[in-house]
């Protein structure tokens, strides 16, 4: 049995694409989406399939962390329904002047936009789901 837990660090478009591919189809509860304003950190706790290995049915709990986030906007996400489970479809970004807008795209036309001056993201596995 493979005990390897991944940690992917992204600081450019290619790194974001890698994280996007790894968390595409992942499940996240609204309660497990956090923006720590004073620390400028945005966190997602996701349940994902380990697509980067040959173990097709292996699921892991992972943390997706974005640093240096100046602002967060969301659309079509009912934050009062903390138990609602969203499915992440992917991550994309736009660059406008010197500011990046990182788009977290979910099912049902829901999305979150993170505004930052730099791309700094980490996807780190926490534990395997038995």
N, C-alpha and C positions, 0 to 999 in steps of 0.2 A: 504494500500500500504506500502510495506517494504522500509524504507529509509536507511537501513543498508548498509554501504560501508565498504568493507573488507580491511584489511591490514595484509599481510602474510610476516613474517620475516624468512629468511632461512640462517642458518650458518652450514648446513651439508647436506649430500646426501638426507635424508628424506625431508628436507625443500625444496630443489631444485626440488624433485619429485612432491611435492605439488604445487609449482608454475608452473611447467611444465604442470601438469594436468589442472590447472586453465586457462592457456593461450593457450593451444593446440587449434588450429583452429582460433586464434585471427588474426585480420588484422592489419598491420602496414605499413605506408607509409615510403619510403626510407628517406624522409625529416624529419621524426620523430624519426630517429635513431641518437643518438649523443654520441660522446666520448669526455669528457672534460679531456684532457691530464693532465693539471696542477693540477686538483682535483682528478685524478685517478678514475673518475666516468663514467660509461657507462649507458645510459638511452634509454629506448624504450617507446614510447607512443602507446598503443595498444587499439583497440576496440575489446572487448571480450564478450562472453556470460557468465553469472554468473552460471557456472556449479556447484558451491559449494552450491547452494540453490535449492529449488524445483521449482523455477520460470524459466521454460525452455526457454522462449523467451525473458528474461530480458537481455538487453545489457548494458555494462558500458564502460566508458573510464577509463583506468588504466595506471599507470606508473610502469614500471618494472625497478628497479635501482640495479646496481651492483657496489659495492664499492671496493677500493684497487686494481683496474685493472691496471696492468703494461703495457700490450700490447694488441692490437686488430688487428685481421686479418679477412678479408672477402673473400669469393669466390663466383662467379656467381651472384654478386649484382652490377648492373650498378649504381654507385653513382651519375652519371650525370643526370639520370632520376629520379628526386626528387619526382615525382607524382606516380611512380610505387608502387603498393600495393603488399606486400608480406603476405603470410600466415605462421604463426608459427606452426610447427608440434610438436616441443618439445624442451626440454633442457636436456642435458646429460653432464657428465664431466669425465675427465681422470685425474689421479694423476701420475705425473712423478717426482720422487724424492720428493722435498718439494714444487713443483709447481703444481697448478691445471690448467687445460685447460677446461673452461666451453664452451660447444658447443651449440649455438643457431641454431637449424635446421629449415629451411624454405622449402616451396614448390620449385619445379623446381631445385632441387639439390643445392640450395643456403644455405650458412651457414656463421656464424660469430663465431670466436674463441676468447674467452677472457682469457688472461693469468693473474693469480693472485696467491698470496701465501696463501690466505685464502678465504673461501666461505662466502660472505656477500651480500645477495640479499634481496630486498624488493619488493613486489607487492602491490601497494596501489591504490584502486579505487578513482577516482577523481569525476566522475559524472555519473548519469544514462543517457542513451540515450532514449529519448522519441520516 
